[in-house]
């Protein structure tokens, strides 16, 4: 009986290890595909993309900004994300 329990625990541990390995490989493949896509399709640079992604995540997670009523919201957001928004041509 003890040998059966031991074998059961070993198989369970091996299953968990295999699951962790598969998830890690899937995450690595995801990162690889995203990086290739950025290089091929994103016309800006990777730093600018990461800044936009960080801003998106911050806004999705309910980050609150206190903005002076005299400030332009676009200027505040561009400063927060590190992205320079070109001014409109007149």
TAJO-V45684 format. One record per residue. N is the residue number from 1. RES is the residue in three letters. D_LAST is the distance of its C-alpha to the last C-alpha in whole Angstrom. Layout:
n:N res:RES d_last:D_LAST
n:N res:RES d_last:D_LAST
This chain:
n:1 res:UNK d_last:84
n:2 res:UNK d_last:83
n:3 res:UNK d_last:82
n:4 res:UNK d_last:80
n:5 res:UNK d_last:78
n:6 res:UNK d_last:77
n:7 res:UNK d_last:76
n:8 res:UNK d_last:74
n:9 res:UNK d_last:72
n:10 res:UNK d_last:72
n:11 res:UNK d_last:70
n:12 res:UNK d_last:68
n:13 res:UNK d_last:67
n:14 res:UNK d_last:66
n:15 res:UNK d_last:64
n:16 res:UNK d_last:62
n:17 res:UNK d_last:61
n:18 res:UNK d_last:61
n:19 res:UNK d_last:58
n:20 res:UNK d_last:56
n:21 res:UNK d_last:56
n:22 res:UNK d_last:55
n:23 res:UNK d_last:52
n:24 res:UNK d_last:51
n:25 res:UNK d_last:51
n:26 res:UNK d_last:49
n:27 res:UNK d_last:46
n:28 res:UNK d_last:47
n:29 res:UNK d_last:46
n:30 res:UNK d_last:43
n:31 res:UNK d_last:41
n:32 res:UNK d_last:42
n:33 res:UNK d_last:40
n:34 res:UNK d_last:37
n:35 res:UNK d_last:37
n:36 res:UNK d_last:38
n:37 res:UNK d_last:35
n:38 res:UNK d_last:32
n:39 res:UNK d_last:33
n:40 res:UNK d_last:33
n:41 res:UNK d_last:30
n:42 res:UNK d_last:28
n:43 res:UNK d_last:25
n:44 res:UNK d_last:25
n:45 res:UNK d_last:27
n:46 res:UNK d_last:30
n:47 res:UNK d_last:30
n:48 res:UNK d_last:26
n:49 res:UNK d_last:28
n:50 res:UNK d_last:31
n:51 res:UNK d_last:28
n:52 res:UNK d_last:27
n:53 res:UNK d_last:30
n:54 res:UNK d_last:31
n:55 res:UNK d_last:29
n:56 res:UNK d_last:30
n:57 res:UNK d_last:33
n:58 res:UNK d_last:33
n:59 res:UNK d_last:31
n:60 res:UNK d_last:34
n:61 res:UNK d_last:36
n:62 res:UNK d_last:35
n:63 res:UNK d_last:34
n:64 res:UNK d_last:33
n:65 res:UNK d_last:30
n:66 res:UNK d_last:30
n:67 res:UNK d_last:26
n:68 res:UNK d_last:26
n:69 res:UNK d_last:25
n:70 res:UNK d_last:22
n:71 res:UNK d_last:21
n:72 res:UNK d_last:18
n:73 res:UNK d_last:20
n:74 res:UNK d_last:18
n:75 res:UNK d_last:18
n:76 res:UNK d_last:22
n:77 res:UNK d_last:22
n:78 res:UNK d_last:21
n:79 res:UNK d_last:23
n:80 res:UNK d_last:26
n:81 res:UNK d_last:25
n:82 res:UNK d_last:24
n:83 res:UNK d_last:21
n:84 res:UNK d_last:18
n:85 res:UNK d_last:15
n:86 res:UNK d_last:12
n:87 res:UNK d_last:9
n:88 res:UNK d_last:6
n:89 res:UNK d_last:4
n:90 res:UNK d_last:0
